[in-house]
Amino acid sequence: MEVAMAHTIPQGSRDYDTTRVVERPDGFYWHDEKEGDRVFGPFPTLLEAIQDMEYNADSDYEPGETLEQAEDELGISDWIDPETGQPGEASFRLEN
C-alpha cells in the first residue's frame, strides 16, 4: 500500500488575477500579464511556483534572519519584565 503526502495549495487572491501557472514537461512556470512576456520558472512543483509568484522582493525579510535580529530591526526590546512576563515596552513601573 502506497501512502501519498498531500500538500495544500494556497488559495489565490484577487491580486493574482493577472497571473497564470502553466505545467510543462520540464516543470511549472508562472507568468504575470503586468510583467509583459516575462515567464518565471521552471519550478519542480506547483507549490514552489506559487510561493515564488507570491514572494515580495520589497520585503525586509532576509533568509536566515533570527527572531532576535528581526526584533532588533523593529526596535522591540529584548528585556522581559520578570514580574509581568511582558516585553519591556509593555510594562511600566515607577521606582520609589
Sequence and secondary structure as in RCSB ss.txt:
>XXXX:A:sequence
MEVAMAHTIPQGSRDYDTTRVVERPDGFYWHDEKEGDRVFGPFPTLLEAIQDMEYNADSDYEPGETLEQAEDELG
ISDWIDPETGQPGEASFRLEN
>XXXX:A:secstr
             GGGTTEEEEEETTEEEEEEGGGTT EEEEESSHHHHHHHHH  TT    TT  HHHHHHHHT
    B TTT SBTTT      
